[in-house]
Protein backbone atom coordinates (compact mmCIF):
# COMPACT_ATOMS: atom_id res chain seq x y z
CA UNK A 1 0.00 0.00 0.00
CA UNK A 2 1.27 3.41 -0.87
CA UNK A 3 -0.16 6.81 -0.05
CA UNK A 4 -0.08 9.54 -2.68
CA UNK A 5 2.21 12.54 -2.75
CA UNK A 6 -0.87 14.62 -1.97
CA UNK A 7 -1.08 12.98 1.45
CA UNK A 8 2.61 13.69 2.02
CA UNK A 9 2.17 17.35 1.10
CA UNK A 10 -1.02 17.67 3.17
CA UNK A 11 0.65 16.30 6.31
CA UNK A 12 3.73 18.50 5.88
CA UNK A 13 1.59 21.57 5.20
CA UNK A 14 -0.39 20.91 8.39
CA UNK A 15 2.82 20.48 10.36
CA UNK A 16 4.01 23.83 9.02
CA UNK A 17 0.71 25.47 9.97
CA UNK A 18 0.82 23.85 13.41
CA UNK A 19 4.36 25.08 13.96
CA UNK A 20 3.59 28.64 12.85
CA UNK A 21 2.67 31.35 15.29
CA UNK A 22 -1.02 30.68 16.00
CA UNK A 23 -1.92 34.34 15.44
CA UNK A 24 -0.63 34.35 11.87
CA UNK A 25 -1.99 32.43 8.95
CA UNK A 26 0.36 31.14 6.26
CA UNK A 27 -0.04 32.11 2.63
CA UNK A 28 -0.07 29.58 -0.17
CA UNK A 29 3.15 31.08 -1.62
CA UNK A 30 5.05 30.44 1.60
CA UNK A 31 3.60 26.96 2.00
CA UNK A 32 4.38 25.96 -1.57
CA UNK A 33 7.92 27.33 -1.27
CA UNK A 34 8.50 25.43 1.99
CA UNK A 35 7.22 22.18 0.49
CA UNK A 36 8.75 22.71 -2.98
CA UNK A 37 5.43 22.09 -4.69
CA UNK A 38 3.46 24.21 -7.14
CA UNK A 39 0.93 26.65 -5.73
CA UNK A 40 -1.87 25.28 -7.90
CA UNK A 41 -1.27 21.67 -6.79
CA UNK A 42 -1.03 22.66 -3.13
CA UNK A 43 -4.16 24.85 -3.46
CA UNK A 44 -6.16 21.79 -4.52
CA UNK A 45 -4.89 19.86 -1.49
CA UNK A 46 -5.62 22.74 0.86
CA UNK A 47 -9.10 23.09 -0.62
CA UNK A 48 -9.86 19.47 0.29
CA UNK A 49 -8.58 20.05 3.82
CA UNK A 50 -10.69 23.22 4.07
CA UNK A 51 -13.84 21.47 2.86
CA UNK A 52 -13.38 18.82 5.55
CA UNK A 53 -12.84 21.40 8.32
CA UNK A 54 -9.16 20.69 8.97
CA UNK A 55 -7.91 24.09 7.84
CA UNK A 56 -9.56 27.47 7.54
CA UNK A 57 -8.94 29.89 4.69
CA UNK A 58 -8.33 33.48 5.74
CA UNK A 59 -9.36 35.87 2.94
CA UNK A 60 -7.66 39.09 1.98
CA UNK A 61 -4.31 40.44 0.92
CA UNK A 62 -2.59 38.99 3.96
CA UNK A 63 -4.76 35.88 3.88
CA UNK A 64 -3.74 32.28 3.84
CA UNK A 65 -4.45 29.14 5.79
CA UNK A 66 -4.56 28.23 9.44
CA UNK A 67 -5.58 25.14 11.36
CA UNK A 68 -9.35 25.07 11.89
CA UNK A 69 -9.00 23.08 15.10
CA UNK A 70 -6.19 22.39 17.56
CA UNK A 71 -3.27 20.33 16.24
CA UNK A 72 -3.87 17.67 18.90
CA UNK A 73 -7.32 17.06 17.38
CA UNK A 74 -6.07 16.45 13.83
CA UNK A 75 -5.07 12.82 13.40
CA UNK A 76 -3.06 11.34 10.58
CA UNK A 77 -6.10 9.18 9.80
CA UNK A 78 -8.26 12.30 9.38
CA UNK A 79 -5.86 13.72 6.82
CA UNK A 80 -5.34 10.45 4.95
CA UNK A 81 -9.08 9.88 4.66
CA UNK A 82 -9.64 13.39 3.31
CA UNK A 83 -6.92 13.05 0.68
CA UNK A 84 -7.09 9.34 -0.20
CA UNK A 85 -10.78 8.77 0.45
CA UNK A 86 -12.60 6.69 3.01
CA UNK A 87 -12.85 3.45 1.08
CA UNK A 88 -12.06 0.05 2.53
CA UNK A 89 -8.48 -0.99 1.74
CA UNK A 90 -9.28 -4.61 0.91
CA UNK A 91 -12.34 -6.26 -0.54
CA UNK A 92 -12.50 -9.97 -1.29
CA UNK A 93 -13.18 -10.37 -4.99
CA UNK A 94 -13.11 -14.14 -4.95
CA UNK A 95 -15.98 -14.97 -2.58
CA UNK A 96 -17.78 -17.28 -5.03
CA UNK A 97 -14.78 -19.37 -6.01
CA UNK A 98 -14.32 -23.03 -5.08
CA UNK A 99 -11.04 -22.17 -3.32
CA UNK A 100 -12.79 -19.56 -1.22
CA UNK A 101 -15.47 -22.06 -0.15
CA UNK A 102 -12.80 -24.62 0.78
CA UNK A 103 -10.93 -22.06 2.88
CA UNK A 104 -14.11 -20.97 4.62
CA UNK A 105 -15.17 -24.54 5.37
CA UNK A 106 -11.75 -25.99 6.23
CA UNK A 107 -10.95 -23.70 9.12
CA UNK A 108 -14.42 -23.12 10.50
CA UNK A 109 -15.22 -26.19 12.62
CA UNK A 110 -14.16 -29.84 12.99
CA UNK A 111 -15.77 -32.21 10.46
CA UNK A 112 -18.13 -33.88 12.95
CA UNK A 113 -19.78 -30.54 13.70
CA UNK A 114 -22.07 -28.74 11.32
CA UNK A 115 -20.38 -25.98 9.30
CA UNK A 116 -22.00 -22.55 9.58
CA UNK A 117 -24.02 -21.52 6.54
CA UNK A 118 -22.13 -18.26 5.93
CA UNK A 119 -18.49 -18.25 6.97
CA UNK A 120 -16.70 -15.02 6.21
CA UNK A 121 -13.68 -14.98 3.95
CA UNK A 122 -10.64 -15.85 6.04
CA UNK A 123 -8.34 -13.75 3.86
CA UNK A 124 -10.67 -10.79 4.23
CA UNK A 125 -10.74 -11.33 8.01
CA UNK A 126 -6.94 -11.01 8.21
CA UNK A 127 -6.91 -7.97 5.93
CA UNK A 128 -9.69 -6.28 7.90
CA UNK A 129 -7.73 -6.84 11.11
CA UNK A 130 -4.67 -5.25 9.53
CA UNK A 131 -6.73 -2.26 8.40
CA UNK A 132 -8.20 -1.83 11.88
CA UNK A 133 -4.70 -1.85 13.41
CA UNK A 134 -3.49 0.67 10.83
CA UNK A 135 -6.45 2.96 11.54
CA UNK A 136 -5.86 2.72 15.30
CA UNK A 137 -2.17 3.59 14.85
CA UNK A 138 -2.95 6.55 12.56
CA UNK A 139 -5.60 7.80 15.01
CA UNK A 140 -3.02 7.79 17.81
CA UNK A 141 -0.72 10.15 15.88
CA UNK A 142 -1.74 13.75 15.57
CA UNK A 143 -0.16 16.83 14.06
CA UNK A 144 0.64 17.92 17.63
CA UNK A 145 2.28 14.61 18.57
CA UNK A 146 4.66 14.95 15.62
CA UNK A 147 5.40 18.59 16.49
CA UNK A 148 6.10 17.53 20.10
CA UNK A 149 8.50 14.83 18.89
CA UNK A 150 10.28 17.34 16.64
CA UNK A 151 10.56 19.76 19.57
CA UNK A 152 12.05 17.01 21.79
CA UNK A 153 14.58 16.10 19.12
CA UNK A 154 15.54 19.72 18.62
CA UNK A 155 16.02 20.27 22.37
CA UNK A 156 17.98 17.03 22.65
CA UNK A 157 20.38 18.18 19.90
CA UNK A 158 20.77 21.62 21.53
CA UNK A 159 21.56 20.02 24.90
CA UNK A 160 24.22 17.79 23.31
CA UNK A 161 26.25 20.82 22.22
N, C-alpha and C positions, 0 to 999 in steps of 0.2 A: 504494500500500500504506500502510496506517495501523495503527499499534499501538494497543491499547486503553489507556484511562486506568489500568487495573490495572497494566500494564507500567510506566507513568510513576510510579505510586505505589510500586511494588515497587522500582524503581531508586533513587528518592529515599529510601525507607526504608532501603535498604541503605547508601546514602551516609551517612545520619545515624548508622546503627549503626557504620559504619567510622570515622566521625569521633569518635565517643564514646570516652571513656576505656575502654580494653579491659578493665578490671577490673569495670566496671559494665554491667549490662544495661539496656535501655531499655524501659520499660513501654509498653503499647499506648495508654494515655491521652496520654503525652508524644508518642509517634510520631504519633498521629492529630491532635493539636493542631498539631504542627509542619507537617504536610502538609495541614491543613485538610480532613480527610476523616473520615467517621464511623468510630467504633471497630469497628462490626460489619463494615463493608466492608473495612477494613484488616485485621481479624482473619482474614477469608477469604483474603486475599492472603498474609498471613504464614503461614497454615496450609499453603498450597501450597509456599511457600519452605521451610518446616520439613520437609514430607514429602519434599522433594527434597534435603535435606541442606545447604541454603544458610544457613539460620539454625537456631539452637537455642533452644528455649523453656526459660526458667528458671522453675520453679514457685515458688509461695509468695507471701507478702504483698508482698515487694519484688521479685517476679519480673518477667519481661519477655522480651525477645528480645536475642540477641547473634549475631554472625556465627559460623557453625559451622566455618568455615575461614578462612584469611587472606584479606584483601581482594584481594591480588594474584592469588589463585586463583579469584576469582569474576568470570567474564566477562559482558559484556552479553548475549552469545548464550545463556549458561546461564540467565540470568534470563528472557529473552524466550521461550525454549523451555519453561520451566516455566509461565509465565503464558499464553502464546498457544498452546502446543502444539508438537509436533515434526513437523507435517505439511509436505509439500512445498508451496512457495508457488504453483507453476504446474504444471498438468497439462493436456496437450493433449486437448481434448475433440472434436477434429475429425479424428482420425487415419484415418477411413474415407472421408472426403469426396474427391471428384474433385480439388478444389483442393489438398488436402493431397498427394495422389499426384503431381500436376503439380509442386508445389514440391519434393518429395523427388527426383523424377526429373530435373528441370531443372538443378539445381545439382550433382548427384552426379558425373557423369563426362561427357566429350564423347560425342557421338552414335555415333561409330564404335566405342566401347568398350562392353562389356556393362554394363548398370546392375546394381548390387547388388540382391539379392532384397529385403532389408529395410533401407531407408534410414530413419534416424531422422527425426523431425519437425524441420525446420530452425528453426521458431519455438520449439519446446521446447528445442532446443540453445542458442539465444541466452538464453532465460529461465533455463535451468539454470546457464549461465555467470554470469549476473547474480546468481543466488541464491548461488552459490559465492563470488563476490567479496564479497557482503554478509556471509555467514557468516564469512569470513576477517577482514573489517574488525571485526565485532562480537566476534570471539575475541581480537583484538589489544587491545581496550579492556576494562579491568577496573575494578572499584570503586576499587582503589588508584590506578590511573592517573588517574582523574578527581579523586580526592582530592589527588593530587600536583599536578595542574594548578591546582586551586583554591588550594592552598597557595602555589604560585608566583605566581599572580595577586595574592593577598593581600599577599605580601611585596613584590611589585613596586609595589603601590599605597602601601604603608607607606614604601618607600624614596623615592617621588616627593615625599612631604611634607617 
